[in-house]
Amino acid sequence: MSEYSVSRMKEEQQSEVEALMAASFEKSLASIFFLHPPTTLVVTYEERVVAGLNLDVFQVNKRVKMGYLGWLYTAREHRGKGLAGLLLEAAIPFLRDLGCTDMAGCIEGDNPASFKQLERSGFCRMSLGGQIKRFGVGLFKLYHHASRFFDMGYFLWHRSLDGSAQKPHPEGGKALAITVAANLLLTLPIALGWNIPAYLGLSFVQGKRALVWGVIFSIIVRTASQAAVAHRAKVKVIYLGWDTAYLAALLAPLLFGLPFPAPGNVYIKGSAWSLEDEAGLLARMALVSNTVLSLLVVLIPNAYTFLLLILDTLFFFYPFCGFNASRVKRGGRRARLLSLLLLLACSIFLLLY
């Protein structure tokens, strides 16, 4: 009887592993694939590779050596057999033997199939503050290796291998307050004219006061409306702020004189759920949110709310997967059409305003 076995990838298995990766992920992600044979673990079954975990080992700073979990994948016919957990459990002693002090991986917030495996292996979400404290300037090196300077809605799941304590990721009201404050702070280059278009005598944002209120109300009503839909469906949710979106939110005002929303999002609590089962609920949450944002555009016309509506309607692809457009897309053609009609109506309103 054949059994699953975990081992380091052999040189002759590389083409097989690459083919399995290509079959497991969307083509749009191929540009950020990496594969380091000395630190890639595979599961074999009947002498065939059926799962793999690509690891990237590097020195972050003097005291932190990272074992980064880059890509975890399983052949379709072998899913549900616990192979992800098998690979993760094998990776811990493997990375310890290489001298790693930390393990981490990035997972999108609507992907419980992946992050529940990390949860079971002792990982937890790491806040931006925790990342800065632990990695210092080495955080830029980590983000470079992880290709996460601009990904949005992806969280850094972390496990210490040297016994270092980690504060829990902020959530709920505290996280919401931090997000609102950060988004307001990042609009200062627009309000104060500290941006390239302003130096050229151009201004793409009219009504600075409306912009401030737009930031505050957009994040609050977007969050509250989604939470209300989930509450009605008797599903527990939490609000989580994002970390990496702030780089885009800083650069857009400086370079273009326009805000880039980094609103965080409302997520189903825990990992005991599946995206397939809850896709309909998440789509309804997104549609109600987009409807509320559309009304806000009419009540308080401002660039922040309108740009957030655009992102939540059209930007469903990587690295913008955290915006609600991805939830709308999974809701089917009718959901996409309704969301597009809302955006079209707001666009016409602003053109005539």
matplotlib code that plots the C-alpha trace (Angstrom):
import matplotlib.pyplot as plt

x = [0.0, 1.4, 2.0, 2.7, 6.2, 7.9, 11.4, 13.5, 13.0, 15.4, 16.9, 15.1, 11.8, 12.0, 10.0, 7.3, 7.1, 6.9, 4.1, 2.2, 2.6, 1.4, -1.7, -2.4, -2.4, -3.8, -1.6, -1.5, 0.6, 3.3, 5.5, 6.1, 6.7, 10.0, 11.5, 14.7, 15.5, 17.6, 14.7, 11.7, 9.8, 7.7, 5.2, 5.4, 2.9, 3.7, 6.9, 5.0, 5.1, 1.6, 2.2, 5.0, 6.1, 8.6, 10.7, 12.9, 15.6, 17.4, 18.8, 16.4, 18.7, 21.4, 19.0, 16.3, 16.8, 13.6, 12.1, 9.5, 6.6, 6.3, 4.0, 2.1, 0.2, -1.5, -2.6, -6.4, -7.0, -5.0, -6.6, -8.3, -5.8, -3.9, -0.9, -0.6, -0.4, 2.1, 4.4, 4.1, 5.0, 8.0, 9.1, 9.4, 12.3, 13.8, 14.0, 15.2, 18.1, 19.0, 19.2, 15.9, 14.5, 11.2, 8.7, 6.1, 3.8, 1.3, -2.3, -5.4, -8.0, -10.8, -8.7, -9.4, -8.3, -4.8, -4.6, -6.3, -3.3, -1.0, -3.3, -3.1, 0.7, 1.0, 1.0, -0.9, -1.4, 1.4, 0.5, 2.5, 3.7, 4.8, 6.6, 8.5, 9.5, 10.7, 12.4, 13.3, 14.7, 15.0, 11.2, 12.0, 14.1, 11.3, 8.8, 11.1, 11.5, 7.7, 6.7, 4.3, 5.1, 1.8, -0.4, -3.7, -5.8, -3.0, -1.9, 1.5, 1.1, 4.1, 5.6, 8.6, 11.1, 13.2, 10.4, 9.9, 6.5, 4.1, 1.2, -2.1, -3.1, -5.5, -9.1, -12.5, -12.9, -9.2, -8.1, -10.8, -9.7, -6.1, -7.2, -9.2, -6.4, -3.8, -5.9, -6.5, -2.8, -2.0, -4.2, -2.1, 0.1, -3.2, -4.6, -1.3, -0.3, 2.8, 2.5, 4.0, 0.8, 0.4, 4.0, 3.0, 0.0, -2.5, -5.1, -7.2, -9.1, -11.6, -13.1, -10.5, -13.1, -15.3, -12.2, -11.7, -15.3, -15.2, -12.3, -14.0, -17.5, -16.3, -14.4, -17.1, -20.2, -18.3, -17.4, -20.8, -22.9, -20.9, -21.1, -24.9, -25.3, -23.2, -25.1, -28.4, -27.0, -25.9, -22.3, -19.6, -17.2, -14.2, -12.7, -9.0, -6.9, -4.3, -0.6, 1.0, -1.7, -0.2, 2.7, 0.4, -1.7, 1.5, 2.8, -0.5, -1.0, 2.7, 3.0, -0.5, -2.2, -5.0, -5.9, -5.5, -7.9, -6.5, -9.7, -9.1, -12.1, -14.7, -13.8, -15.6, -14.2, -12.1, -11.1, -13.9, -15.6, -15.0, -14.9, -17.1, -19.9, -19.7, -19.1, -22.8, -22.7, -19.4, -20.9, -24.0, -21.8, -19.8, -22.9, -24.5, -21.2, -21.0, -24.6, -23.8, -20.6, -22.6, -25.1, -22.2, -20.7, -24.0, -24.3, -20.7, -19.0, -15.3, -12.4, -11.7, -15.2, -15.4, -11.9, -12.8, -16.0, -13.9, -11.5, -14.3, -16.0, -13.2, -10.0, -10.5, -7.1, -3.7, -2.3, -5.7, -7.5, -8.5, -10.9, -14.5, -14.4, -13.1, -16.1, -18.5, -16.8, -17.3, -21.0, -21.7, -22.8, -25.8, -23.7, -21.0, -23.6, -25.3, -22.0, -21.0, -24.4, -23.8, -20.4, -21.8, -24.5, -22.0, -19.7, -22.5, -23.5, -20.0, -19.7, -22.9, -22.2]
y = [0.0, 3.4, 6.1, 9.8, 10.8, 14.2, 15.0, 17.7, 18.2, 16.3, 17.9, 15.6, 16.5, 20.2, 20.1, 18.0, 20.5, 23.5, 21.8, 21.2, 24.9, 26.1, 23.9, 25.0, 28.8, 31.5, 32.5, 36.1, 34.9, 33.3, 36.4, 36.2, 32.4, 31.3, 27.9, 27.2, 23.5, 23.3, 24.6, 23.1, 20.3, 17.8, 15.1, 12.0, 9.3, 6.3, 8.0, 11.1, 14.6, 15.4, 18.5, 21.0, 23.8, 26.4, 27.9, 31.0, 31.2, 34.5, 36.8, 39.6, 41.3, 40.4, 38.5, 37.2, 34.5, 34.0, 30.8, 32.3, 30.0, 31.1, 28.6, 25.7, 23.6, 20.2, 18.2, 18.4, 14.7, 14.6, 17.6, 17.1, 14.5, 16.7, 17.2, 20.9, 20.2, 17.4, 19.8, 22.5, 20.1, 18.9, 22.5, 23.5, 21.2, 21.6, 25.4, 25.1, 22.9, 25.7, 28.2, 30.0, 32.0, 32.9, 31.5, 33.5, 33.4, 35.8, 34.7, 36.6, 37.3, 35.3, 32.1, 30.0, 26.9, 28.1, 30.1, 27.5, 25.2, 27.9, 28.5, 24.8, 25.0, 27.9, 30.8, 34.1, 37.3, 39.8, 43.5, 46.2, 47.5, 44.0, 43.6, 46.9, 46.0, 42.5, 43.1, 46.8, 48.1, 44.4, 44.6, 46.0, 42.9, 40.6, 42.5, 42.2, 38.4, 38.1, 40.4, 42.2, 45.9, 46.4, 43.4, 44.4, 42.2, 39.8, 39.2, 38.2, 35.0, 34.5, 31.9, 32.5, 29.6, 31.2, 31.7, 35.4, 36.7, 38.4, 40.8, 39.8, 41.6, 44.5, 43.9, 45.5, 49.1, 49.6, 48.4, 50.6, 53.7, 53.1, 52.7, 55.9, 57.8, 56.4, 57.2, 60.8, 61.2, 60.0, 62.6, 65.4, 65.7, 66.6, 68.9, 70.8, 70.8, 68.6, 66.7, 66.9, 68.0, 70.9, 72.0, 72.1, 74.2, 71.4, 70.1, 66.9, 67.1, 69.8, 70.3, 69.4, 69.4, 66.9, 64.7, 64.5, 63.6, 61.2, 59.3, 59.0, 58.1, 55.8, 53.5, 53.6, 53.0, 50.4, 48.5, 48.9, 47.9, 44.7, 43.8, 44.4, 41.9, 39.3, 39.9, 39.3, 36.1, 35.2, 34.9, 36.3, 38.7, 40.9, 44.0, 43.9, 46.7, 46.2, 46.8, 46.8, 49.0, 52.0, 52.2, 52.8, 55.1, 57.2, 57.2, 58.1, 61.5, 62.4, 61.5, 62.1, 64.3, 61.7, 59.6, 55.8, 54.1, 51.6, 50.7, 47.3, 45.0, 42.9, 39.2, 36.1, 35.2, 32.2, 29.5, 27.0, 28.1, 27.7, 30.3, 28.1, 28.0, 31.7, 33.2, 34.3, 36.0, 37.8, 38.9, 40.3, 42.1, 43.7, 44.7, 46.4, 48.1, 49.4, 50.6, 52.6, 54.0, 55.1, 57.0, 58.6, 59.8, 61.6, 63.0, 64.0, 64.1, 63.4, 61.7, 59.2, 57.6, 57.5, 55.9, 53.4, 52.5, 52.0, 49.7, 47.7, 47.3, 46.7, 45.7, 42.0, 40.9, 40.5, 42.5, 44.2, 41.0, 42.4, 44.9, 43.9, 43.5, 40.0, 39.2, 40.7, 38.6, 35.4, 36.4, 35.8, 37.8, 39.5, 40.8, 42.1, 43.9, 45.5, 46.7, 48.1, 49.9, 51.6, 52.8, 54.0, 56.0, 57.6, 58.4, 60.2, 62.0, 63.4, 64.4, 66.5, 67.7]
z = [0.0, -1.0, 1.6, 1.6, 2.4, 2.8, 1.6, 0.2, -3.5, -5.7, -8.8, -11.2, -9.6, -10.4, -13.7, -12.0, -9.2, -11.6, -13.5, -10.3, -9.2, -12.6, -12.3, -8.7, -9.1, -11.3, -14.3, -13.1, -10.1, -12.2, -12.3, -8.5, -8.3, -6.8, -6.4, -4.4, -4.7, -1.5, 0.5, -1.2, 0.5, -1.5, -0.7, -2.9, -3.5, -5.7, -6.7, -7.9, -6.5, -5.2, -3.0, -2.3, -0.1, -1.5, 1.3, 1.1, 3.8, 4.3, 7.0, 7.9, 10.4, 12.9, 15.2, 12.8, 10.2, 8.2, 6.8, 4.5, 3.4, -0.3, -2.1, -0.7, -3.2, -3.6, -6.6, -6.9, -6.5, -3.2, -1.5, 1.8, 2.8, 5.3, 3.1, 3.9, 7.6, 6.9, 5.0, 7.6, 10.4, 8.5, 7.7, 11.4, 12.3, 8.8, 9.2, 12.8, 11.6, 9.2, 12.0, 11.4, 14.2, 12.5, 10.0, 8.1, 5.2, 3.5, 3.0, 1.7, 4.3, 2.5, 2.2, 5.3, 3.5, 3.8, 7.0, 9.1, 8.4, 9.8, 12.8, 13.6, 13.4, 15.9, 13.5, 14.1, 12.2, 12.8, 12.9, 11.1, 14.4, 15.4, 12.1, 12.5, 16.1, 15.2, 11.8, 11.9, 8.5, 7.6, 6.9, 3.5, 2.8, 4.0, 1.8, -1.2, -0.8, -0.2, -3.1, -0.8, -1.1, -2.8, -2.1, -0.3, 1.9, 2.6, 6.1, 7.4, 9.5, 11.8, 14.1, 16.3, 16.5, 19.3, 21.9, 21.3, 22.3, 19.9, 20.5, 18.9, 15.7, 16.5, 15.4, 15.8, 17.0, 17.8, 14.3, 12.7, 14.6, 13.5, 9.9, 9.9, 11.5, 9.1, 6.0, 7.2, 7.8, 4.4, 2.8, 4.2, 1.0, -0.8, 1.8, 2.2, -1.5, -0.9, -4.1, -7.7, -9.4, -6.9, -7.6, -11.3, -10.5, -10.9, -8.5, -9.0, -5.7, -5.0, -1.6, 1.1, 3.8, 1.8, 1.4, 5.2, 5.8, 2.8, 4.4, 7.8, 6.6, 3.8, 6.1, 8.8, 6.6, 4.5, 7.6, 9.4, 6.3, 5.8, 9.5, 9.4, 6.5, 8.3, 11.6, 9.8, 8.4, 12.0, 10.9, 13.3, 11.6, 12.6, 11.2, 10.3, 9.0, 6.3, 6.5, 3.0, 1.4, 3.1, 0.7, -2.2, 0.0, 0.6, -2.9, -4.7, -2.9, -3.3, -7.0, -8.4, -5.8, -5.4, -2.4, -2.4, 0.0, 2.4, 4.2, 5.6, 5.5, 7.4, 7.5, 8.7, 12.1, 12.7, 10.2, 10.5, 7.3, 3.5, 0.8, -1.4, 1.2, 2.1, -1.3, -1.5, 1.9, 1.1, -2.3, -0.5, 2.0, -0.9, -2.8, 0.2, 0.9, -2.7, -2.5, 0.6, -0.9, -3.9, -1.7, 0.1, -3.3, -3.9, -0.4, 0.0, -3.4, -2.9, -4.5, -1.7, -1.7, -5.5, -5.8, -3.1, -5.1, -8.2, -6.4, -4.8, -8.2, -10.7, -8.9, -8.3, -9.5, -7.7, -5.9, -5.1, -4.0, -0.6, -2.1, -2.4, -6.2, -5.7, -3.5, -6.1, -8.9, -7.0, -6.6, -10.2, -13.3, -11.6, -8.7, -11.1, -13.3, -10.3, -9.0, -12.4, -12.7, -9.3, -10.4, -13.7, -12.0, -9.7, -12.6, -14.4, -11.3, -10.7, -14.4, -14.1, -10.5]

ax = plt.figure().add_subplot(projection="3d")
ax.plot(x, y, z, "-o")
ax.set_aspect("equal")
plt.show()
